[in-house]
Amino acid sequence: MTQELILADWNAREAIAEAMVPLVGRLYRDRNVEISIFGRLIVKRSVIDILKAHRFVRQVEGEELSVVDTFPVLEAVSEMGVNNAHIDIGKLAVKFRAEGNGRALKEFLEIELEGASDPDSDTPSTDVVLYGFGRIGRLLARLMIDRSGAGHSLSLKAIVVRKGSAANDLEKRASLLRRDSVHGSFKGTILVDEESQSLIVNGNLIKVIFADSPDNIDYTQYGINNALVIDNTGKWRDEAGLSLHLKSKGVARVILTAPGKGVKNIVMGVNDSDVVDSDKILSAASCTTNAIVPVLKAMNDKYGVANGHVETVHSYTNDQNLIDNYHKGDRRGRAAGLNMVLTETGAAKAVAKALPELEGKLTGNAIRVPTPNVSMAILNLNLEKEVEKEELNDYLRNIALHSKLQKQVDYSNSPEAVSSDFVGSRAAGVVDGLATITSGKSCVLYVWYDNEFGYSCQVVRLAQRIAKCTLPAYPIEA
C-alpha cells in the first residue's frame, strides 16, 4: 500500500472511532451499559485508546478486528432497549463473523443479548466509605469515581483519615489524589471545599472525616446509611478489630484490603460464591493471592496441581525503609531502593483459603526489588498430567478471553514486555506466555501483576458483589 492509502485508511478508522465515543458515553450515562473490546473497557476512553483496544485483539486472538466490524454492533446495541449490562462488542463482532450464518445483525444480537433488556434490573446505589487514604485507598477512589457517571453501583460518600499536622490537610489529600508518580494524573477535576470539609471530584461530593478510631463515628449525620466501609489501613486484620467499624452508626458491612484472620478471604472469580448476605466482614486477601489463585484454579481444573512453589518478585512497599534504619521485620530495614530484599510471603499458604483443594501443596517465598509497582509471581508446578508449552499457552489464552476468569486472568505474548508495561492492568494477574516452560508433568508460569491497581480492581469487584450491582456480561461465556 502507498503512504496515501495507508493514511486514508487510518483517517477512516479514526473517524469511525470518533463516532463511537458519544454512543459509548450515552449508553453508559443513560442506561448503565458498559462497552468493552475483548475485556478492554472503552467507556470514557479516547479515540486512540479505542483503536488500540482493537489492535490488542490481533495479539491474543490471532485475527484482525477493526472498528469497521464493531461500529455496526455498537450502533445496533444503542438502538436496542438494553440496560444495566456489560457488553463486549468485540467478542460479539467476532462471533457474528463466525456464527452469523446469513442472519441479520439485529436478529443475531437479540438472541445474544437476551436478558439484557430487563427493565427491572436496576439496582440502588450503595454508600461507600474509604477508611484510610493511602496507595490502595486513593486508587479505589479513582476507580469508583470513574464509574460514578451512570448514577448506579457504588457511591463514594466519605474518606476517613487521621488529622495531619499541616494546616492545609485537605489540600494535601487532594494533591495526592490528583497526582501519582506511578499511575499518572487523575483524569478529572478536584475542588477543595474547606467549609464543608469535603472534596468535590468530578461532581461527586466526598466528605473528609477526621477520626482516630473506627468505632465512634456517626456516619448518618453526613447522610451516609447502610454503608460499606473499605478498610485499607491494614491496622485491624481480625474479626474483633474489624468489628469496631460496625459499632459506628450507618455502617452495614466491612471489607479489608489485606489478608484477614478469622474472616472469609475472597478472591473474586474463584470463591466469591462463598459470599452470603449474612457476611458482615470480608477480606479481599492480598495482591499476590489474587494474582496467583485464579491461574492456579485454571491449572488445577485442567491438569491437576500435585504440588509446587511460588516465588514472588515484589515491588517495594511503604512498609520498607527508604534508607537503612531500624525495622521490626527481618531485612526490611535495609534501603528499599538499593537492594533486593529476601523476605517471606503468606500468599502460598493463603491459597488454601480460596482453593481448599490445594491446601498443603504449595510453598512460597518473596523477594522485594527496587521498583515502585508491578510484581511477578513465578509458579513452579508439578502437575498430574503431561503438558506441552503451546497447548498450555492456548489454554491460558482462552481462560483470559473466554472464561469466567476473564476479569482476573490476562495474557501477554509480547517479546518486549517489561514490568512497567503492566502498570494500570485491571487483571489480577497477566500470564507471560513467551516465558512459559514445560517439561513432562511440570511447568513454570510467569505471572505479572499490578500489585496496586490490579488488586484495587479486585477489591471493587468484591464491593460490587456485596452490593449486588455487578453488571451481567454479554456475550455469555461458557
C-alpha positions in Angstrom: 0.0 0.0 0.0 1.1 3.5 -0.7 1.5 6.2 2.0 -1.6 7.9 0.7 -3.7 4.7 1.1 -2.3 3.9 4.5 -3.1 7.4 5.8 -6.5 7.3 4.2 -7.3 4.0 5.9 -6.1 5.3 9.2 -8.2 8.5 8.9 -11.3 6.4 8.1 -10.8 4.2 11.1 -10.2 7.3 13.3 -13.4 8.9 12.1 -15.4 5.7 13.0 -13.8 5.6 16.4 -14.7 9.3 16.9 -18.3 8.4 16.1 -18.2 5.6 18.7 -17.3 7.9 21.6 -20.7 9.6 22.0 -22.6 6.3 21.6 -20.5 4.6 24.3 -21.0 7.7 26.6 -24.7 7.8 26.2 -25.1 4.1 26.8 -23.2 4.4 30.0 -24.8 7.6 31.3 -28.4 6.9 30.3 -28.6 3.1 30.6 -25.7 2.0 32.8 -24.3 -0.1 29.9 -20.5 -0.6 29.8 -18.9 -1.3 26.4 -15.7 -3.2 26.0 -13.4 -4.7 23.3 -12.3 -8.2 24.4 -12.3 -7.1 28.0 -10.7 -3.7 27.4 -13.2 -1.1 28.7 -13.8 1.8 26.3 -16.1 3.9 28.5 -14.5 7.3 28.9 -11.6 6.4 26.7 -10.0 8.4 23.9 -10.2 7.7 20.1 -6.6 6.3 20.2 -7.5 4.1 23.2 -10.4 2.6 21.3 -8.2 1.9 18.2 -5.5 0.3 20.4 -8.1 -1.9 22.1 -9.0 -3.2 18.6 -5.3 -3.7 17.8 -4.9 -5.8 21.0 -7.2 -8.4 19.7 -4.8 -9.4 16.9 -2.1 -10.2 19.6 -4.3 -12.6 21.6 -7.0 -13.9 19.2 -4.9 -14.3 16.1 -7.2 -12.3 13.9 -7.8 -8.7 13.0 -10.6 -6.7 14.5 -11.4 -3.3 13.2 -13.8 -0.5 14.2 -15.4 -1.3 10.8 -16.5 -4.6 12.4 -17.6 -3.3 15.8 -19.3 0.0 14.9 -22.3 -1.7 13.4 -22.6 -3.8 16.6 -22.4 -0.7 18.8 -25.0 1.1 16.7 -27.4 -1.8 16.9 -26.9 -2.1 20.7 -27.6 1.6 21.1 -30.9 1.2 19.2 -32.0 -1.8 21.4 -33.5 -1.5 24.8 -30.5 -2.9 26.7 -29.7 -1.5 30.2 -27.6 -2.4 33.2 -25.2 -4.7 31.3 -21.6 -5.1 30.3 -21.4 -5.7 26.6 -18.3 -6.8 24.7 -18.9 -5.6 21.2 -15.5 -7.0 20.1 -16.5 -10.6 21.0 -19.9 -10.1 19.5 -18.4 -8.9 16.3 -16.1 -11.8 16.0 -18.9 -14.3 17.0 -21.2 -12.7 14.4 -18.5 -13.1 11.7 -18.1 -16.8 12.6 -21.7 -17.8 13.5 -23.9 -15.2 11.8 -25.0 -17.8 9.1 -26.6 -15.2 7.0 -28.7 -13.7 9.8 -29.2 -10.0 10.1 -27.1 -8.4 12.8 -30.1 -7.3 14.8 -31.6 -10.8 14.8 -28.2 -12.2 16.0 -27.9 -9.6 18.8 -31.5 -10.1 20.0 -30.5 -13.7 20.7 -27.1 -13.0 22.2 -28.3 -10.1 24.4 -31.4 -11.9 25.6 -32.0 -10.8 29.2 -30.1 -7.5 28.8 -33.4 -5.6 28.3 -34.9 -6.3 31.7 -36.5 -3.0 32.8 -36.5 -4.3 36.4 -32.7 -5.0 36.6 -31.9 -1.6 38.1 -30.1 -1.6 41.4 -29.9 1.1 44.0 -26.7 2.9 44.9 -24.6 1.7 47.9 -22.9 4.2 50.1 -19.1 3.5 50.4 -16.7 4.9 52.9 -12.9 4.5 52.5 -11.3 4.1 55.9 -7.7 5.2 55.1 -6.4 7.0 52.0 -3.1 5.5 51.2 -1.9 3.8 47.9 -4.9 1.4 47.7 -7.4 3.9 49.1 -6.6 6.6 46.5 -6.8 4.0 43.7 -10.1 2.8 45.0 -11.3 6.4 44.9 -10.2 6.8 41.3 -11.9 3.6 40.3 -15.2 4.4 41.9 -15.3 8.0 40.7 -14.5 6.8 37.2 -17.6 4.5 37.4 -20.0 7.0 39.0 -21.4 8.6 35.9 -24.3 6.2 35.5 -25.7 7.1 38.9 -25.7 3.4 40.0 -23.4 0.9 41.7 -21.0 2.2 44.3 -21.3 5.8 45.6 -18.1 7.0 47.4 -19.5 9.2 50.1 -16.6 9.7 52.5 -13.0 9.0 53.3 -11.8 8.7 56.9 -8.2 9.7 57.9 -6.3 10.9 60.9 -5.9 14.7 61.1 -2.5 15.7 59.8 -0.3 18.3 61.4 -0.4 20.6 58.3 -2.9 23.4 58.3 -3.7 22.6 54.6 -4.5 19.0 55.3 -7.4 18.8 52.7 -5.2 20.4 50.0 -2.6 17.8 50.6 -5.1 14.9 50.4 -6.5 16.4 47.2 -3.0 16.8 45.8 -2.2 13.1 46.4 -5.4 12.1 44.6 -4.6 14.5 41.8 -1.0 13.4 41.1 0.5 10.0 41.3 4.1 9.2 40.4 3.2 5.7 39.3 -0.3 5.9 37.9 -0.2 9.4 36.4 -2.5 12.3 36.8 -6.1 11.9 37.8 -8.4 12.2 34.8 -10.8 14.9 36.1 -11.2 17.9 38.4 -10.8 18.1 42.1 -12.1 21.0 44.2 -11.4 21.5 47.9 -14.4 22.8 50.0 -12.9 23.8 53.3 -16.2 25.0 54.7 -17.8 21.6 54.4 -14.6 19.7 54.8 -15.1 17.9 51.5 -13.6 17.1 48.2 -15.7 17.7 45.0 -14.3 15.2 42.5 -15.9 15.0 39.0 -19.1 16.2 40.5 -19.0 13.8 43.4 -19.1 15.3 46.9 -16.8 13.3 49.2 -16.8 14.1 52.9 -13.4 14.0 54.6 -13.9 12.8 58.1 -11.0 13.0 60.7 -11.1 10.3 63.3 -8.6 8.3 65.4 -10.8 5.2 65.9 -13.3 3.3 63.7 -15.9 2.7 66.3 -17.1 6.2 67.3 -18.2 7.9 64.0 -21.7 8.8 63.3 -21.9 8.5 59.5 -25.6 9.2 59.4 -25.0 12.8 60.3 -23.4 13.1 56.9 -26.3 11.4 55.1 -24.5 8.1 54.9 -26.6 4.9 55.7 -26.0 1.2 55.4 -22.6 1.9 54.2 -19.9 -0.5 53.0 -16.6 0.5 54.7 -13.5 -0.5 52.9 -10.6 -0.5 55.5 -7.4 -0.1 53.6 -5.2 0.8 56.6 -4.2 -2.8 57.4 -4.2 -1.9 61.1 -7.1 -4.3 62.0 -7.0 -7.7 60.4 -9.1 -10.0 62.6 -12.8 -10.1 63.2 -12.6 -8.4 66.6 -10.7 -5.4 65.3 -12.7 -5.1 62.1 -15.9 -5.4 64.1 -15.2 -1.9 65.5 -16.4 -0.4 62.3 -19.8 -2.0 62.8 -20.2 -0.1 66.1 -20.3 3.2 64.2 -23.8 4.4 63.1 -24.5 4.0 59.5 -22.2 1.0 58.8 -23.6 -2.3 57.4 -20.5 -4.2 56.1 -16.7 -4.1 56.0 -14.1 -5.1 53.5 -10.5 -5.5 54.5 -7.9 -4.8 51.8 -5.4 -7.3 53.2 -5.3 -11.0 54.3 -7.9 -11.5 57.1 -7.7 -13.7 60.1 -10.9 -15.5 61.2 -12.9 -14.0 58.3 -13.6 -15.2 54.8 -10.8 -14.3 52.3 -12.4 -13.8 49.0 -10.6 -13.9 45.6 -13.1 -12.6 43.0 -13.7 -15.1 40.2 -12.7 -18.0 42.4 -14.6 -18.3 45.7 -16.9 -15.3 45.6 -19.8 -17.7 45.6 -19.0 -18.1 49.3 -20.3 -14.6 50.0 -23.7 -14.6 51.6 -26.0 -11.9 52.8 -25.2 -12.5 56.4 -21.5 -11.8 56.0 -20.7 -8.5 57.7 -16.9 -8.6 57.4 -14.9 -9.9 54.4 -11.3 -9.8 53.3 -10.1 -9.2 49.8 -7.0 -11.2 50.6 -3.6 -10.0 49.3 -2.5 -8.7 45.9 -0.3 -11.8 45.5 -3.0 -14.2 46.5 -5.3 -12.5 44.0 -2.7 -12.8 41.3 -1.9 -16.4 41.6 -5.2 -18.1 42.8 -7.1 -17.6 39.5 -4.2 -19.0 37.5 -3.8 -21.9 40.0 -7.5 -22.7 39.7 -7.3 -22.8 36.0 -4.3 -25.1 36.1 -5.8 -27.3 38.7 -9.1 -27.6 36.9 -7.5 -28.9 33.7 -4.2 -30.5 34.7 -4.4 -31.1 38.5 -1.7 -29.5 40.7 0.2 -32.1 42.7 2.5 -29.6 44.4 4.6 -26.5 43.7 6.5 -23.5 44.8 5.5 -19.8 44.4 8.3 -17.2 44.2 7.1 -13.6 44.3 9.3 -10.9 42.9 7.5 -7.9 44.5 8.0 -4.2 44.2 8.9 -2.4 47.4 6.1 -1.0 49.6 5.7 1.8 52.1 6.4 -0.8 54.9 10.1 -0.8 54.0 12.7 1.9 54.7 14.0 4.3 52.1 17.4 4.2 53.7 18.9 1.8 56.2 17.2 2.2 59.5 15.6 0.2 62.3 12.7 -2.1 61.3 11.0 -4.7 63.4 11.0 -7.1 60.4 14.0 -9.1 59.3 15.9 -7.4 56.4 13.2 -4.8 55.7 15.2 -2.2 57.4 17.6 -2.0 54.5 17.2 0.6 51.8 14.3 -0.5 49.6 15.5 1.5 46.5 19.0 0.0 46.6 18.5 -3.7 47.5 16.8 -6.9 46.6 15.4 -7.9 50.0 14.6 -11.6 50.7 11.5 -11.9 52.8 8.6 -14.2 53.3 5.0 -14.2 51.9 1.9 -15.9 53.3 0.4 -16.0 49.8 1.2 -19.7 49.2 -0.5 -20.8 52.4 -3.3 -18.3 51.8 -4.2 -20.0 48.5 -6.0 -22.7 50.5 -8.5 -20.2 51.9 -9.8 -19.7 48.4 -8.8 -23.1 46.9 -9.1 -25.7 49.7 -8.1 -28.4 47.3 -4.6 -27.0 47.2 -4.1 -26.9 50.9 -0.5 -28.0 51.9 0.6 -28.4 48.3 2.4 -25.1 47.9 5.4 -23.4 49.4 6.3 -19.8 48.9 8.9 -17.0 49.3 9.3 -13.4 48.2 12.0 -11.0 47.1 11.3 -7.3 47.3 13.0 -5.4 44.4 13.8 -1.7 43.7 10.7 -0.9 41.6 7.7 1.1 42.9 5.0 -1.0 41.3 4.2 -4.2 39.3 5.3 -7.5 40.7 5.7 -11.0 39.3 4.8 -14.4 40.6 6.7 -17.4 39.4 4.7 -20.6 39.7 6.8 -23.8 39.6 4.2 -26.5 39.4 4.2 -30.3 39.3 1.1 -31.5 37.5 -0.9 -34.7 37.4 -0.8 -34.7 33.6 1.9 -34.1 31.0 1.6 -30.8 29.2 3.2 -29.0 26.2 4.0 -25.3 26.1 1.9 -24.5 23.1 -1.1 -26.4 24.4 -0.8 -24.8 27.9 -0.5 -21.3 26.5 -3.5 -21.8 24.2 -5.5 -22.9 27.3 -4.4 -20.0 29.4 -5.1 -17.6 26.5 -8.6 -19.0 26.2 -9.1 -18.6 30.0 -8.1 -14.9 29.7 -10.5 -14.3 26.8 -13.5 -16.6 27.1 -13.9 -18.0 30.6 -15.5 -16.9 33.8 -12.0 -15.9 35.0 -11.5 -13.4 32.1 -11.6 -10.4 34.5 -8.9 -12.0 36.7 -6.6 -13.6 34.2 -5.0 -11.7 31.3 -2.5 -12.9 28.8 0.6 -11.4 27.1 2.6 -12.6 24.2 4.8 -9.6 23.7 8.6 -10.4 23.4 9.4 -6.9 24.6 7.1 -6.6 27.7 8.7 -5.5 31.0 7.2 -4.6 34.3 6.2 -1.0 33.6 4.1 -2.1 30.7 1.6 -3.6 33.1 1.1 -0.5 35.2 -2.7 0.1 35.1 -3.6 -3.5 34.3 -7.1 -4.3 35.6 -6.5 -8.0 35.7 -5.4 -9.7 39.0 -2.6 -11.4 37.0 -1.2 -11.5 33.5 0.4 -14.7 32.2 3.5 -14.1 30.2 3.1 -16.7 27.5 6.5 -16.4 26.0 8.2 -17.2 29.3 6.2 -20.4 29.9 8.4 -23.5 30.5 7.1 -27.1 30.3 8.8 -30.5 30.9 6.7 -33.6 31.1 4.4 -33.1 34.1 6.0 -29.9 35.3 5.7 -26.3 34.2 6.9 -22.8 35.2 4.5 -19.9 34.7 5.4 -16.3 35.0 2.5 -14.0 36.1 2.8 -10.2 36.1 0.5 -8.2 38.3 0.0 -4.6 39.1 0.0 -5.1 42.9 -1.7 -1.7 43.4 -4.2 -1.1 40.5 -5.0 -4.7 39.6 -5.6 -5.5 43.2 -7.8 -2.4 43.6 -9.9 -3.6 40.7 -10.4 -6.9 42.5 -11.5 -5.0 45.7 -14.0 -3.0 43.7 -15.3 -6.3 42.1 -15.8 -7.7 45.6 -17.6 -4.5 46.7 -19.9 -4.8 43.7 -20.5 -8.4 44.5 -21.5 -7.4 48.1 -23.7 -4.6 46.9 -25.3 -6.9 44.3 -24.5 -4.4 41.5 -22.2 -6.5 39.3 -23.3 -6.0 35.7 -24.2 -9.2 33.8 -21.7 -9.7 30.9 -22.6 -10.4 27.3 -21.9 -12.5 25.3 -22.4 -15.1 28.0 -19.3 -17.3 28.3 -19.4 -21.0 28.9 
